[in-house]
Structures are given as C-alpha cells and as structure tokens.
C-alpha cells in the first residue's frame, strides 16, 4: 500500500545548512497555503488507500493545529498505520501534541541536528538539549513515543568531542529511531555556497574535513549499534520494529502521492513533482490550475540499484538486472564496495561511506 507526503514549507528561520524548499514568509501567506493544500488533497482521486502519512517541509509543527487536522480529515484513514510529523525543537507544546494525536499523528521526527548549543546556534537554531528532553516528555504524555531524532555530522566547529556529546544525549534520551546525515557542501544551502566561495560566514571556514566527518559517521554507526539501533538504511538507525514505514516505501519503490510545495509523487512508473515556490503553488491552485511542475518516466531497474542499495539488507536483482548491470556490479564487487550473499547484493561498510560512487555506476547503464 502507498504513502502520502504533505509539505508545509514555512519555518521560523532559514537554517544555514538547509537545502529544502522552505523559508520564512508572512502569516497571511501561510493561511492561503493551508487553504490551497486542503484544496489539492480534496481534488485528488484516491485509487488506493494510504498506509502512511508524512508531514515534512519546512516546519509542519508550526502549522495551525486546526488546519493540520482539516487536511488529515480529507485523507482516507482506514488503513493508516503510521502518521509522522517533522518538528523543530522549541515548537512542541502540550496543546499541539494533543491536537496532533487527536488528528491521528503517531510518530514525530525531531530535527535536533546537534545537542551542542554553540553548534546549533551557529546554524540559526535556538534550542538546547534540555528543550529537546522536555519536549520528548510532552510528546510521551500525549501518547506519542515513536520518535526519531535527526543529527547532522559535519556542522561548522564540530569536533569528535562535540559529536560524542550529541550521541551521549541520544543515549540518555533513548529514542527508538535516529537519522544521521552527513553535511554536503553544495550551492543549495547558504553554508554550502559560502564554503564553495572560500568565505567565513556561517562558520564555513571551520567546517570539519571530510575524513573527520566520515569518522563521525562511523563512530555513530557503531555506538548506535551497541545501543540496539542498527543501521537499516545509509542514514537511518532503529530499534527493531521502529523502522520508518513511510520512508521504507521510497527505498522499496512503492507508490506515494505528495501534496504541497515541491512535493514529489511516484505511481510505480511515473514520477512527478509540484512547483517549488509557495507563491507559485498558491496562485496556481487559486486560479484552478495544476501545481504540477514536471513529470518523468522511471527506469525501475536503475532505481532498484541506486535507491534499493541504500538499505542495509540490499537488493535481490532480477536475472535481467544481473545481466544488464554485470559490469558495474563486477567493478563494485572487485573494489570492495558491494558484497554478494547468494542472490543478494548489499553495500559493505566502505560502500556505505562511498555510496555515491556506487550509485553513480548504475545511472544511465544501457538498457538491454
Ligand atoms: S532545516 Fe528545517 S527548520 Fe531549518 S530551514 Fe530547513 S526546513 Fe526549516
């Protein structure tokens, strides 16, 4: 069964490392957006019943609870097992948590990024570790204890000691799910742009070197494993039974429908996405036009490799895929980035670190 993704692009601030279609806009625009998001969902013809809902963005925890509840009400609810909302620390209150629970939300993903205050502040965040601790108990009181904590390895000024301190908080708070992202320098974030220009703003001159970031990641993999949260996907770690049902749909190439700004959809063969500007999204829907920006046909065999191989369990290629991708498979096996277990292929520990190199091998391989 399929998933539903909903985007709420509004934030209290634009974090320096962020490369999402999100930002700070006036309240009046938020209300127009909420109305048009509900309209887009209402206009959808459901050919299947969703199993998961995921509110991302942006900071959907800042959405008016009644607007969120209204949007949830127009999504068929009979088969929903998991409904997640992404939250910025500092935005969780008892009233909001109770309203989310009443609207059907049963999982929260907290974008902590760092428990070290100086690191968090430099990126634009204002929370402390104690705020996160307090908000987790607010969520638990509201009946939401299926929680993910996001951390970023590679923030400006991060050291091995500060990284260990962040993981110490993870150990103390014991969430059942953790996501670890390695900061990538590219022009899609202000911090990345500054680093590419060789500047000093946002701490771009004190970014840890690549080999240190790789060391942070490897340390986290081992520490989380010992804590009973093995890696099940490159960036995701969970206690057994707490893996994200929604995100697994992306990696298992199951269908999902996205609503809102920059929301992506996949129906099993076609992929499409909505426009990535809130103003454009709102005005299109207000005049009765489609918010869809582009559409493309998937090469499911290619995607089976560069999406499915993200999973620790790897993939079981079809006979046709073994034949079509024989050369890249052999090269990745020979370089020790992939390993074969009977009919399955999966990344090695080194392959996880150099996964982009592996995925590159399977893009645009000639079809047979
Ligand atoms: S990181 Fe999250 S809170 Fe910060 S700007 Fe991006 S979407 Fe908003």
Boltz pocket constraint, residues with backbone or C-beta under 6 A from the ligand:
constraints:
  - pocket:
      binder: B
      contacts: [[A, 9], [A, 10], [A, 11], [A, 12], [A, 13], [A, 14], [A, 15], [A, 18], [A, 19], [A, 20], [A, 22], [A, 23], [A, 57], [A, 58], [A, 59], [A, 88], [A, 111]]
      max_distance: 6.0
